[in-house]
């Protein structure tokens, strides 16, 4: 039946229709160029033959995270096949064409499935490894297997047996070939029809080539559309994932989940770096942990790159001037809100608000300027800043001052060297990632930083090179290949792990991050550098740079953190052993703990001032005040009044001089005495040894607190006015009420006069030299001046003996007489020496006379009560000393009340303020609490804290894996 139908068909029509069909294959079937004998290898009677699948033609394109880049047409890979000479086995050729439809259906099904699988495998291989980014996917995605039964889905799919049923029956195909063998024998009608068909096929070759080319172009366009479609899908999924992640973080932030939020890995790591930066600089342990060090020439755009990574304009800006004056450590981490905060402050700056951004930039600039010491331009003090926000890559970056080639006016002479030393100090860390920023808009030969980076990392194992301002470079550079040489690392001798090209804006400081990102993507979409393959897609945009730097950072962290933890474990053991050997019975108190202990002791000692008895205060005040005013009372009040001729003149002179003294000097002197007494008592409590409990390590601190508290303390200004009135009233009272007070006044006067007489005797002895007993016993002789003074003394004593009521001063004629008498004995003396010697001789004589008068007045209280009527005895000097003594007692009592009620409390308040100020001043504490014991305890505490932080970080790192 089949043969009769074939004979009725026009051979040329059949062959032309078979030749013009494409069957979904983009090139000629290899079977069309094979001889009939060669095609016989497909016969089922040849078991070694296999079904030949048409060769796969695919388009190769690298994967990139760059958005909206134009996709270029790529050449299809052609697979060449060996050419077979044409042979006229027309029987087999006709049979194969008759069965071509069946083969094509089967081949399309099997080949299409295989092609789809291979295309899927190739796309899978080109996709990046996303295992490190599992944290980005929300938790509910990983819980899908709990809600969807994937095993049922797998069972629903057809198995291998069902697929095998779709394959053709090769036995029936063999039978068809046998039946057609006779039909296509030589000379049969089948051969004639086949030859006509073959001739028509050769005529259609040219048309076939044109048709294949058009189909290739259509397939390429379809592939481009498919890639654009998937790219848009990826962008949409990425945006949705970012929003979902933000929503999850916000839910955690509000406490919706019952689980406790753990501190993020990057925050834990940043804390470790902060503690290490405060550790002993000589150990240099802080340089052993990774961080990203951003270095570059001044105005190269390194701060702008960091801002693009942080997605906020957070740094101060200036045109051409140095803005980064100290290292700034920025810790980037993911969070629900885009905020920034300093290490030592609780204020959060909302980076989505322009006023908060301006305040943050101003605060950074203020901190930089405050950290710079007088006479310097840059500082080594690090400013720590944390930035959190959705989608931020977790890492720690340090922005360093820009490297300069020339010191300009206004800079310190050592600015260039200081910047180099700061950069080298950070880059010499073997685990630091160096982000080398190069300005693409200037000649590469003008760069300084590349040489510096080459010195610190000659092999380029931890350096990432970034070329900024590529948009300007493309316009200004005459040869674009020069940019390609830079990115490929062929222009500089510096080596690097990777090379990136970025655009950080148009140079306008008011541009937002979003506008800069749009401008960057738009530039690279239209850039000839990318279209001509001078730059690769994964080497452009700050987004790709941020991903690469973050991956490199965490890789180094995982490789180095455990080794660093082991090093600290050994250091801790050594320090603990040293402490046990040197201070076995003491607690390991660091500087802050020692300060708190000293603070409590000082406050206890201040409180103990309130426990001093009133009697003790008054005794000290009265004694000290009299020591301070006794000279004035004797020399300026008592001696001048005693020179008068009668009691009335004596009392008048005393009253006048006491009034003048009270109005001008006495109250102020009394307040000074009270303040000095308070200081002495405070010092006594502060410095008094406490026996075995006394710790001399606090001595410097206590002394500093005492001095600063006394310096700040000021006595109540109104105290002098009230005290003046009290003293004036006390001195005006002359009524001695009883004999006991009379005797007390006599005793007070005798003690005072004896003390003065003793001092006068000592002065005279120094003037005239030792007497004859000391000269014989101690073999001491007199000097020439002492001999002159001794002769003068003897002459003046004769003068006093002749006139016991002599006045206190020598007359000029008396001085001349004494001088002539001495010259008659061969002693030449100066009149001034005579008067000086007379002062001491008369003073001694007067004091002895006054003491004798005191002794006579012991029985004079009776005459005092009668106002010395009908009595030759006058004891007005006793009354004067009683008035002085009473004034001293009343003044001491008044000052004691002021001390206990007001001044001690004010001093306690000052001490607390001083201690609070010292507690906030670390430099002061380091200066006042020093020694091997303090430093050893300080190191031990730091090492323990660092080790604990590192162990917690390592544990969290393992849990994340």
SULJOSUL-V559658 format. One record per residue. N is the residue number from 0. OMEGA is omega in whole degrees, 0 to 359 (none if undefined). NEAR is the number of other ideal C-beta (glycine too) atoms within 8 Angstrom. D_FIRST is the distance of its C-alpha to the first C-alpha in whole Angstrom. Layout:
BEGIN
N;OMEGA;NEAR;D_FIRST, N;OMEGA;NEAR;D_FIRST
END
This chain:
BEGIN
0;180;4;0, 1;182;5;4, 2;180;8;6, 3;179;7;5, 4;181;8;6, 5;181;11;9, 6;180;7;10, 7;182;5;11, 8;175;8;13, 9;184;5;17, 10;183;11;17, 11;180;9;21, 12;181;8;20, 13;183;13;17, 14;181;16;20, 15;180;12;23, 16;178;8;22, 17;183;10;21, 18;185;11;24, 19;179;8;26, 20;184;7;25, 21;179;6;28, 22;177;9;27, 23;181;6;30, 24;189;7;32, 25;177;7;35, 26;179;8;34, 27;174;6;31, 28;180;8;29, 29;180;9;31, 30;182;8;27, 31;181;7;27, 32;183;8;30, 33;174;9;29, 34;180;10;28, 35;179;13;25, 36;179;7;27, 37;181;9;29, 38;181;13;26, 39;178;9;25, 40;179;7;28, 41;182;9;25, 42;182;9;23, 43;180;7;24, 44;176;5;25, 45;187;9;28, 46;183;4;30, 47;182;4;33, 48;178;8;31, 49;179;4;31, 50;182;7;29, 51;179;6;31, 52;177;8;32, 53;183;10;33, 54;181;7;37, 55;176;6;39, 56;184;9;41, 57;176;9;44, 58;184;7;47, 59;178;6;50, 60;180;8;53, 61;177;8;56, 62;179;7;57, 63;176;9;61, 64;180;8;63, 65;183;13;64, 66;169;7;63, 67;177;6;61, 68;178;10;61, 69;182;5;58, 70;184;8;55, 71;174;6;55, 72;180;6;51, 73;182;7;51, 74;178;4;49, 75;180;9;46, 76;180;7;45, 77;178;5;43, 78;183;6;42, 79;179;4;41, 80;178;6;39, 81;184;4;39, 82;179;5;37, 83;178;8;35, 84;182;5;35, 85;178;6;32, 86;187;8;30, 87;171;7;26, 88;193;10;24, 89;180;13;21, 90;180;15;18, 91;182;12;20, 92;180;12;20, 93;179;14;17, 94;181;12;15, 95;180;11;18, 96;177;11;18, 97;182;8;14, 98;186;10;16, 99;182;10;19, 100;181;6;19, 101;179;8;19, 102;182;10;21, 103;178;11;23, 104;179;8;23, 105;181;11;24, 106;179;12;27, 107;181;10;28, 108;183;9;29, 109;181;11;31, 110;179;10;32, 111;178;9;34, 112;179;8;35, 113;179;9;37, 114;179;9;38, 115;179;8;40, 116;180;8;41, 117;177;10;43, 118;178;9;44, 119;180;8;46, 120;180;8;47, 121;177;9;49, 122;179;8;50, 123;179;7;51, 124;182;6;53, 125;178;7;55, 126;179;7;56, 127;178;4;60, 128;184;4;61, 129;180;7;62, 130;182;5;64, 131;185;7;67, 132;179;7;67, 133;181;7;66, 134;181;5;69, 135;184;6;68, 136;179;8;65, 137;184;8;67, 138;185;6;67, 139;180;6;65, 140;181;7;62, 141;181;7;63, 142;182;8;63, 143;182;8;59, 144;178;7;58, 145;183;4;61, 146;182;5;59, 147;180;6;55, 148;181;5;54, 149;180;7;51, 150;178;6;50, 151;179;7;48, 152;180;9;47, 153;181;7;46, 154;180;6;44, 155;180;5;42, 156;179;6;40, 157;181;4;37, 158;184;6;38, 159;181;5;36, 160;180;6;34, 161;179;8;32, 162;181;9;32, 163;180;7;30, 164;180;6;27, 165;181;7;26, 166;181;7;25, 167;177;8;22, 168;184;5;21, 169;176;7;21, 170;179;7;20, 171;178;8;16, 172;178;11;17, 173;179;11;18, 174;179;8;15, 175;177;10;13, 176;182;11;15, 177;181;7;15, 178;182;9;12, 179;184;13;12, 180;180;9;16, 181;182;7;15, 182;182;12;13, 183;177;14;16, 184;182;10;19, 185;179;4;22, 186;182;4;22, 187;178;10;18, 188;181;7;16, 189;181;14;15, 190;180;13;19, 191;180;9;20, 192;182;12;18, 193;180;15;19, 194;178;10;23, 195;179;11;23, 196;181;17;22, 197;179;12;25, 198;177;8;27, 199;179;12;26, 200;179;12;27, 201;180;7;30, 202;183;6;31, 203;182;11;31, 204;183;8;33, 205;179;6;36, 206;180;8;35, 207;181;11;33, 208;180;8;37, 209;181;8;38, 210;179;9;36, 211;181;10;36, 212;179;8;40, 213;180;8;40, 214;177;10;38, 215;178;10;41, 216;178;8;43, 217;179;8;42, 218;178;9;41, 219;178;11;45, 220;178;8;46, 221;177;8;44, 222;177;9;46, 223;179;10;49, 224;179;8;49, 225;179;8;48, 226;177;10;51, 227;179;9;53, 228;180;8;52, 229;178;8;52, 230;177;10;56, 231;177;8;57, 232;178;8;55, 233;178;8;58, 234;180;9;61, 235;179;8;60, 236;178;8;60, 237;179;8;63, 238;178;8;65, 239;179;8;64, 240;178;11;65, 241;179;10;68, 242;178;8;69, 243;179;9;68, 244;178;13;70, 245;180;10;73, 246;178;8;73, 247;179;10;73, 248;178;12;76, 249;177;10;78, 250;176;9;77, 251;182;11;78, 252;180;10;81, 253;177;6;82, 254;180;5;82, 255;177;5;79, 256;180;6;78, 257;181;2;80, 258;182;4;80, 259;180;3;82, 260;177;6;82, 261;177;5;82, 262;184;5;84, 263;181;9;81, 264;184;10;80, 265;177;12;82, 266;177;11;85, 267;180;13;86, 268;179;12;85, 269;177;13;87, 270;178;9;90, 271;180;13;90, 272;179;13;90, 273;179;10;93, 274;179;12;95, 275;180;11;95, 276;178;8;96, 277;184;6;99, 278;183;13;100, 279;184;6;102, 280;182;5;101, 281;180;4;102, 282;176;6;100, 283;180;7;97, 284;182;11;94, 285;181;9;93, 286;183;10;92, 287;179;11;89, 288;185;15;87, 289;166;12;84, 290;180;14;84, 291;182;13;83, 292;182;15;86, 293;181;13;85, 294;179;16;87, 295;175;14;87, 296;178;15;90, 297;180;8;92, 298;177;7;90, 299;179;12;86, 300;182;12;85, 301;177;14;85, 302;178;10;86, 303;176;10;83, 304;180;17;81, 305;178;13;82, 306;177;14;82, 307;178;14;79, 308;179;14;78, 309;178;12;80, 310;177;11;79, 311;178;12;82, 312;191;10;85, 313;187;14;88, 314;176;13;90, 315;185;9;93, 316;176;8;92, 317;182;7;94, 318;175;5;94, 319;181;4;94, 320;181;5;97, 321;180;12;97, 322;179;10;95, 323;184;12;94, 324;177;12;98, 325;178;15;97, 326;178;13;94, 327;179;12;92, 328;182;14;90, 329;177;14;87, 330;180;12;85, 331;178;14;81, 332;182;12;80, 333;179;11;77, 334;183;12;79, 335;183;8;78, 336;181;9;81, 337;185;12;81, 338;177;12;85, 339;177;12;87, 340;179;10;91, 341;182;11;93, 342;186;7;94, 343;181;4;98, 344;180;6;97, 345;181;4;95, 346;177;6;95, 347;177;7;91, 348;179;11;90, 349;185;9;87, 350;175;15;85, 351;180;5;83, 352;184;7;87, 353;180;5;88, 354;176;6;92, 355;177;11;91, 356;179;13;89, 357;178;8;93, 358;179;9;95, 359;179;12;93, 360;179;13;93, 361;180;9;97, 362;178;9;97, 363;180;14;96, 364;178;10;98, 365;180;8;101, 366;178;11;100, 367;182;14;100, 368;178;8;103, 369;181;6;105, 370;181;10;103, 371;180;11;105, 372;182;5;108, 373;180;3;111, 374;181;4;111, 375;178;11;107, 376;180;10;104, 377;182;13;101, 378;176;10;101, 379;180;9;100, 380;184;7;100, 381;175;10;96, 382;183;13;95, 383;183;11;93, 384;177;14;90, 385;178;13;87, 386;179;16;84, 387;179;12;82, 388;179;14;79, 389;176;11;75, 390;180;7;73, 391;176;14;76, 392;184;9;75, 393;177;11;77, 394;178;11;80, 395;180;15;83, 396;177;14;84, 397;178;14;88, 398;184;12;89, 399;175;13;91, 400;182;12;94, 401;180;13;92, 402;181;14;93, 403;178;12;96, 404;183;6;97, 405;175;5;100, 406;181;8;103, 407;180;5;104, 408;183;3;107, 409;178;4;107, 410;174;9;106, 411;182;9;107, 412;184;5;108, 413;184;7;106, 414;182;13;103, 415;181;10;100, 416;180;7;101, 417;179;13;101, 418;177;14;98, 419;181;10;97, 420;178;8;98, 421;181;13;96, 422;180;14;93, 423;181;10;93, 424;179;9;95, 425;185;15;91, 426;181;14;89, 427;173;9;91, 428;183;12;89, 429;180;6;86, 430;179;10;84, 431;175;14;85, 432;183;14;82, 433;176;13;83, 434;185;14;81, 435;183;15;83, 436;180;15;83, 437;179;16;83, 438;181;13;83, 439;183;13;81, 440;179;7;83, 441;180;7;85, 442;181;4;85, 443;182;11;84, 444;181;4;87, 445;183;7;90, 446;177;12;88, 447;189;10;91, 448;182;14;89, 449;176;13;86, 450;180;9;89, 451;179;14;90, 452;179;14;87, 453;178;12;86, 454;184;6;89, 455;180;9;89, 456;186;12;85, 457;182;6;84, 458;179;5;81, 459;183;11;80, 460;182;6;78, 461;181;12;80, 462;174;14;80, 463;184;16;77, 464;181;12;78, 465;177;13;78, 466;182;15;78, 467;177;16;79, 468;181;12;79, 469;179;16;76, 470;176;9;76, 471;180;9;79, 472;180;12;78, 473;179;12;75, 474;190;6;77, 475;184;6;80, 476;181;9;79, 477;183;2;78, 478;179;5;76, 479;180;11;73, 480;177;7;72, 481;176;10;76, 482;177;17;75, 483;178;11;72, 484;179;9;74, 485;183;15;76, 486;178;13;73, 487;178;7;72, 488;182;12;75, 489;183;5;76, 490;180;7;79, 491;172;9;81, 492;181;5;82, 493;178;13;82, 494;182;10;79, 495;176;11;77, 496;181;8;74, 497;181;8;73, 498;183;12;73, 499;175;14;73, 500;184;14;73, 501;173;15;75, 502;185;13;76, 503;175;13;79, 504;181;10;80, 505;181;6;81, 506;179;3;85, 507;184;6;86, 508;181;6;87, 509;180;3;87, 510;176;8;83, 511;179;6;81, 512;180;10;79, 513;180;6;76, 514;178;9;76, 515;179;13;77, 516;178;11;73, 517;179;8;72, 518;180;11;73, 519;181;13;72, 520;179;12;69, 521;180;8;69, 522;184;11;70, 523;176;14;68, 524;183;10;65, 525;185;5;66, 526;175;11;68, 527;180;8;67, 528;181;13;68, 529;181;13;65, 530;181;8;62, 531;176;7;63, 532;173;6;63, 533;175;11;67, 534;177;14;67, 535;186;8;64, 536;182;10;63, 537;180;10;65, 538;185;11;68, 539;180;14;69, 540;180;11;71, 541;178;12;73, 542;176;9;71, 543;177;14;69, 544;181;14;73, 545;178;11;74, 546;181;10;71, 547;181;11;71, 548;180;15;75, 549;178;11;75, 550;180;9;72, 551;181;12;75, 552;183;14;78, 553;175;11;76, 554;179;8;75, 555;179;12;79, 556;181;12;80, 557;182;8;78, 558;189;8;79, 559;191;12;83, 560;181;13;84, 561;176;7;84, 562;179;8;86, 563;177;12;88, 564;177;12;89, 565;178;8;90, 566;179;10;92, 567;177;13;94, 568;177;9;94, 569;179;8;96, 570;179;9;98, 571;179;12;99, 572;180;8;100, 573;180;8;102, 574;179;12;104, 575;177;9;104, 576;179;8;106, 577;179;9;108, 578;181;12;109, 579;181;8;110, 580;185;6;112, 581;183;9;114, 582;187;8;114, 583;185;6;114, 584;182;3;116, 585;176;7;115, 586;180;3;111, 587;181;8;109, 588;178;8;110, 589;186;11;108, 590;180;11;110, 591;178;7;109, 592;176;9;110, 593;179;14;113, 594;179;13;114, 595;178;8;113, 596;178;10;116, 597;179;12;118, 598;179;10;118, 599;178;8;119, 600;181;10;122, 601;179;13;123, 602;175;12;122, 603;180;8;124, 604;176;11;127, 605;179;13;127, 606;180;9;128, 607;175;9;130, 608;179;14;132, 609;180;7;133, 610;176;5;134, 611;184;9;137, 612;177;5;140, 613;180;7;142, 614;180;6;146, 615;179;8;144, 616;185;15;142, 617;178;12;146, 618;180;9;148, 619;182;10;145, 620;182;15;146, 621;180;12;149, 622;181;8;150, 623;180;11;148, 624;180;14;149, 625;177;9;152, 626;182;7;152, 627;186;9;150, 628;185;10;153, 629;180;9;156, 630;179;6;157, 631;181;10;157, 632;183;10;159, 633;188;11;162, 634;188;8;162, 635;181;9;161, 636;187;14;163, 637;183;11;165, 638;177;11;167, 639;181;9;168, 640;181;13;169, 641;180;10;171, 642;181;7;173, 643;187;8;174, 644;183;3;178, 645;184;6;178, 646;180;8;175, 647;178;6;175, 648;178;10;173, 649;183;13;171, 650;179;9;169, 651;179;8;169, 652;180;11;168, 653;182;13;165, 654;181;8;164, 655;183;8;163, 656;177;12;161, 657;179;11;159, 658;178;10;158, 659;180;8;157, 660;181;12;155, 661;182;12;154, 662;190;7;152, 663;193;6;151, 664;192;7;150, 665;181;11;150, 666;180;12;147, 667;179;8;145, 668;180;11;146, 669;179;13;146, 670;177;13;142, 671;179;9;142, 672;180;13;143, 673;180;14;141, 674;178;11;138, 675;178;9;139, 676;177;14;140, 677;178;13;136, 678;181;9;135, 679;179;8;137, 680;178;11;136, 681;179;15;132, 682;180;9;132, 683;178;8;134, 684;182;11;132, 685;187;12;129, 686;182;9;130, 687;179;6;132, 688;181;5;131, 689;181;6;129, 690;182;5;130, 691;181;4;127, 692;182;5;125, 693;179;7;125, 694;184;5;123, 695;179;5;124, 696;180;9;120, 697;188;12;121, 698;181;8;124, 699;179;9;123, 700;180;12;121, 701;179;13;124, 702;180;10;126, 703;178;11;123, 704;180;14;123, 705;182;11;127, 706;181;8;127, 707;179;9;125, 708;178;13;126, 709;179;9;129, 710;182;6;128, 711;186;9;126, 712;176;11;129, 713;181;4;132, 714;179;9;135, 715;184;7;135, 716;181;6;137, 717;181;6;139, 718;181;10;141, 719;182;10;143, 720;179;8;145, 721;180;9;145, 722;180;14;146, 723;180;12;149, 724;180;8;151, 725;180;11;151, 726;179;15;152, 727;179;11;155, 728;180;8;156, 729;182;12;156, 730;179;12;159, 731;181;6;161, 732;180;8;162, 733;187;6;165, 734;176;4;166, 735;191;11;166, 736;185;4;166, 737;182;6;167, 738;180;6;169, 739;178;6;165, 740;179;10;164, 741;180;14;167, 742;178;9;167, 743;178;10;163, 744;178;14;164, 745;180;13;166, 746;178;8;164, 747;180;12;161, 748;180;13;164, 749;179;10;165, 750;181;8;162, 751;182;11;161, 752;178;12;164, 753;177;9;164, 754;179;8;161, 755;180;11;162, 756;178;12;165, 757;178;8;163, 758;180;8;161, 759;178;12;164, 760;179;9;166, 761;179;8;162, 762;180;9;163, 763;179;12;166, 764;176;10;166, 765;182;5;163, 766;186;11;165, 767;180;9;168, 768;183;12;167, 769;177;9;168, 770;186;6;171, 771;180;5;173, 772;181;7;172, 773;179;9;168, 774;179;12;170, 775;184;7;171, 776;186;6;169, 777;179;7;166, 778;180;6;167, 779;180;7;166, 780;179;6;168, 781;175;10;168, 782;180;7;167, 783;179;6;169, 784;178;6;168, 785;177;11;168, 786;179;11;172, 787;181;12;172, 788;178;13;171, 789;177;11;173, 790;179;12;176, 791;179;15;175, 792;181;13;174, 793;180;8;178, 794;180;11;179, 795;176;13;177, 796;176;9;178, 797;181;8;182, 798;180;11;181, 799;179;12;180, 800;179;7;182, 801;182;5;185, 802;183;7;183, 803;179;5;181, 804;182;3;180, 805;179;7;179, 806;184;4;176, 807;184;6;173, 808;177;4;173, 809;174;9;176, 810;182;6;178, 811;179;6;178, 812;178;6;181, 813;177;9;180, 814;180;12;178, 815;180;9;180, 816;180;8;183, 817;181;15;180, 818;180;11;179, 819;179;8;183, 820;179;9;183, 821;178;13;180, 822;177;10;181, 823;178;6;185, 824;177;7;183, 825;180;5;181, 826;178;10;178, 827;186;6;176, 828;179;13;174, 829;180;5;172, 830;178;9;173, 831;178;6;169, 832;179;11;169, 833;181;15;172, 834;179;10;171, 835;178;8;167, 836;179;13;169, 837;181;10;172, 838;181;8;168, 839;180;12;168, 840;180;13;171, 841;180;11;172, 842;178;10;169, 843;180;12;170, 844;181;9;173, 845;181;11;172, 846;178;12;169, 847;178;9;172, 848;180;8;174, 849;178;12;171, 850;177;12;171, 851;178;8;174, 852;176;10;174, 853;180;14;171, 854;178;7;173, 855;183;9;176, 856;179;11;174, 857;179;8;173, 858;185;6;176, 859;180;13;176, 860;178;9;173, 861;180;7;176, 862;177;11;178, 863;179;13;174, 864;180;6;174, 865;179;9;178, 866;176;5;176, 867;176;11;179, 868;182;6;182, 869;179;3;185, 870;177;8;183, 871;182;3;183, 872;176;9;180, 873;184;7;177, 874;179;12;173, 875;178;10;171, 876;176;13;169, 877;178;15;168, 878;178;12;167, 879;181;12;165, 880;175;13;163, 881;178;14;162, 882;178;13;161, 883;181;11;158, 884;180;11;158, 885;177;10;157, 886;178;11;155, 887;181;11;153, 888;180;10;152, 889;178;11;151, 890;179;16;149, 891;179;14;147, 892;179;9;147, 893;179;11;145, 894;178;16;143, 895;178;12;142, 896;177;8;141, 897;180;12;139, 898;187;13;137, 899;184;10;136, 900;188;6;135, 901;193;8;133, 902;179;13;133, 903;179;12;132, 904;177;8;129, 905;177;9;128, 906;178;14;128, 907;177;12;126, 908;178;8;123, 909;179;11;124, 910;179;13;123, 911;179;9;120, 912;179;9;119, 913;179;12;119, 914;177;12;117, 915;178;8;114, 916;179;9;114, 917;181;14;115, 918;180;9;112, 919;182;6;109, 920;182;8;111, 921;179;6;109, 922;178;6;111, 923;180;10;114, 924;178;13;113, 925;181;9;112, 926;186;6;116, 927;178;10;118, 928;185;14;116, 929;177;8;115, 930;181;7;116, 931;181;6;114, 932;181;10;113, 933;182;13;112, 934;179;9;109, 935;178;13;108, 936;179;15;108, 937;179;10;106, 938;181;11;103, 939;179;14;103, 940;181;10;102, 941;182;12;100, 942;178;13;98, 943;180;9;97, 944;180;9;96, 945;181;14;94, 946;179;12;92, 947;179;8;92, 948;180;12;90, 949;179;13;88, 950;177;9;87, 951;179;9;86, 952;180;13;84, 953;179;11;82, 954;178;8;81, 955;179;11;80, 956;178;12;78, 957;179;7;76, 958;180;6;76, 959;177;7;74, 960;none;4;71
END
